[in-house]
Amino acid sequence: ALSSAASDVYKRQPANPDAEKKVKFTFPTIRGKNADKDIIISVNGRDYQIQRGVEVSVPKFLVEAYYCSEGAKDEADNYIEEVAE
């Protein structure tokens, strides 16, 4: 078991310090009657609600999670098209 002091230091150290750095990013807007003005991104059990179409400063890991999610959607769409043929 870690001592109390060691445990406190361990909790403060992010797994990847670079991922915690803030970056400026604009999440794209979506159109349509039921389009949400905000995007919600969940990472490690925490939810982040971010306004679309506005430049914001967010941790880099949120942008990475967004791109990962979009890539998964593209893969799913491609798979559906292949299966439907």
N, C-alpha and C positions, 0 to 999 in steps of 0.2 A: 504494500500500500504506500501511496505517496504521502509525504508529510504535508501539513496544512500549507506551508509556504510553497512547497514544490507544486502542490495541487493548484494553487492560485496562479502561478506562473504558467502552468500547463494550460489552464482554461483560457488564458489571455492570448496564447499563441495560435493564430489561425493556421490551418493545415497548409494553406498556400497563401502567404502574405500578399503576393502579387494580385490574387483574385479579390482581395479586400480593397484595392486601390479604387478610387472613384474615377469614373470616366463620364464624359458628356455623351449623351445618346438621345435620339428622338425615336420613340417607338412609333411605327407607322399607324396612321388612322385607318379605319375600315369604314366602308360605306354600307348603307342599307338601312332599312326601316328599324331594325332591331340592333343596330351596331352600338356596341358599348364605347363610351368615351374614354374609359379606363381599361388597362390591362392588369390582370392579377397574375403574378408569377410566384409560385411556391417553391422554396428551396430549403431542404432540411427542416421541414415542419414549420417554417415561417412564411407568411404570406406578405407580399409586397404589392400594393395597389398604386399604379403609376398612370398618370394622364398620358393619353396618346396624342401625338402631333405637337408636343411641346418638348423642347430640349431640357433634359433633366440631368442631374449629376447623380449617378447610382454606382454601387459597387460593380466592378467588372464581371463578377460571377453572375449577376442578373442578366447582363447582355449575353454572356455565354449560354446561360440556360434558355434564353429566348431563341437564339440561333439553333440550339440543339432541338428545341421543340418544333421549330419551323422545318428543320431537316427531317424530323420524324414524320411530320404531316405530309411532306413531299413524298417520302418513301411509301407511306400508306396509300396515298393517292395513286402512285405508280403501280403498286401491287394490285389495287382494286381494278385498275384499267387492264392489267394483264389477265386477271382472273375472269373478267367480264367478257373477254374476247372469245 
